Amino acid sequence: MHAKQYEITLPADYDMGVIRRRVAVGGHVLDDRAGLGLKAYVIRERGVEGSPVNQYAPFYLWNDTGAMARFLVGGGGFQNIVRDFGRPVARHWAGIACHAGPARAAVPRAASRRLTPIPADPDTDGTGLGLSALIERETAHLRTLAAHDGVHTAALAVDPPHWQLLRFVLWADSAAPDEEATERYEVLHLSAPGIGELPEGRAW
């Protein structure tokens, strides 16, 4: 499992109805994309849920790295983003864990993201296993969070170049009740052709 997200930050006076219409018209295109676990078409609106910006920030969980590569550089869809907005940074993370929540059958309406730096030296006992212990704690916390009634899907992933943890949660609720979130989103559409193939629990 690989997570990917790009963030397109828009002007403060941008009409987010443009993005809503874009997704309403074209969001179905990836509904049957081979190799894709899910794509959440998410936005942030300036002044809503504490967001300081207008932003279009699609989030993906891929089951197949070849399919992800084709989407990005093989004319598989990302060229439309480049054409309309320029080429954003496409961040990606190695999957650690994923859970289906009690609301998996519902249509997610909100999402939360938590990005946190991994301490430079989490190894408190000198064994070299401090990072592993930290990840085990985060994985256990994800499992607990995923049991929340409103959770559709919860995922945890790591960015090794920057040593940063990503937690992304889809919620059936209209607002994400995640007190630890660093960002909150509205979900406009969910394409989930391979959601059943996403790992349940630890991804290794």
N, C-alpha and C positions, 0 to 999 in steps of 0.2 A: 504494500500500500504506500502510495506517495501522495502527499498533499501539495497543492499549488494554489497560489493566489496572486493576482495583480490588482493594484489599487489605482484607479483613475480619479484623481482629485480634480474637481471642477470649480469654476468660478463661484463666488459667494452668491451671485444673483442668478445662477444657472437654473433653468426650468427643468426640474427633475422629472416632469411629465414626459420629457423627451426620452429619458432612460426607461421610464415605465412603458411607454409605447414601443420602444425598441424591443424590450423583453416580451411584451404581449404578442408582438408580431413574430419574433424569431426565436423565442426561448425554447420552442419545441424541437429545434434542429438537432439537439444532442440527446433527445429523449431515448434514442435507440443506438447511441454511439458505442461500438464495441470497445472494450477495455476500460470504459469509464464507470467508476463506482457511483459517483454522484457529482453534480454541479449545482451549487446553490447560487442563484442570481441575487446578490445582496447589494443593498444600497445603504448609505448613511445620508441623512439630510441635516443641513446646518440648523442647529437649534432644537433638534429632536433627539430625545434620549441622551442629551449632553454632547452631541456631536458638534465639533467646531467647524466642520467642513461638509460640503456636498461631495459625495464620493460614490462611484460605481466600483465594486470590489468583488467580482466573482470568485468563488472558492470551489476547489475541486478535490476529490479523492479519487485517485486513479488506481485501478487494479493492474494495469499493464503499462510499463514505462515506454514501450514502443508506440503504443497508442497516444501517450502523452506527448512524445517527441513529434509524432506526425501532426498532432493538433497544433503544436507550437511552430514547427519549422517546415512541415511538409505540405502546407496548403490545406490543412485539415480544419481550419476555422479561425485561428488566431489572426490571420491576415485581415479579417474584417475589423478587428480592434485596431490594428496598425493603420489601416486605411482611414478610419474615422477619428481616431484619437492620438495617433502616433504610437510608438512602441514603448509600452511601460515596462518596468522591471517586473519580471515574473518570478516571484519567490517560490522556492520549493523546499519541502521538509521530508525527511524519512519517517515513515509511519512507525509508531510505537504500539499504539493500542486503539481499538475502536469498539464501541458498544451500541447495540440497538436499544433504544429506550422504550418505555411503556407506550409512548405515543408514536411509534414507528408507522402505524397505519394512517395517521393523520397527515394533513398537509401542513408542513412547517410554515410559520408566519414570521418568526423572528430567529435571530442567531446571535451568539455571543462569541467573542474571541478574547483570549488572554495570551499575551506575549510576555514572557518573562526571561530575563537573562539567567543563565546557569552560572553560579559563582565560579570565579576563576580557580578556587581551590576548595571543592566540596569534600575533600578527603581529610576528615578530622582524625582518623586513627592510624594513618600511615600505611594502610593496606593497598591503596590504589583503587579501592572499590567504592569510594565516596560517590562518584557519579552514578554507579549502578544502584546504590542505596537511595539516592535522590529520585532516580527514575522509578524505582519500585514504589516509593511513597506517592509519586505523582500518578502512577498507574492505578494504585489502590484508590486514590482520591477520585480519579475519573470514573472508576467502577461505581463508587458511591453516588457521585453526581448523576450518572446515567440512570440510576434507579428512580430519579425524580419523575413524578407523574407526567410532567409536560415535555420530557425529553424525547425527541425523535431519534437523533443520532449524536453521539459524542466521540470525538477523536482527539488523540494526543500524538504529537510528532516533534521531531528535533531538527534544528538547523545546525549541523556540525561546523560549517565555516565560521559562524558567529556565536556558537554555543548558546542557542536560545530555544526555549520550549514554546510550542504552540498548543493551545487547547481551543478547539472549535466545537461549538454545540449548536445544534438545530433544535428549535423549540416550537411546539404547537401553539403556545401562547402568543398573543399579539405583541407582548414585550418580553424580553429575555430576563428571567428572574435570577441572574447570575451576579452576585455581589462582587465577585473577583474579576469580572470582565474588564478588559482595558478598552474594548470597542463593542458596540451593540449595533445590530443591523436589522433592517426589514428584509424579509425574503419575498422576492417578487415571483419566483418560479423555482421549482426543483426538477432537474433532470436526473433520474436515478436508474439508468438501465442495468447497472451491475451492482446494485446495492446489496443484493443477496450474496454476492461473492466477496464483499468486504470482510476482513477477518473479524471474528467475534472474540473480544478479549485481546490478549497480547498478540502483536503481529510478528513475533519471532519465537 
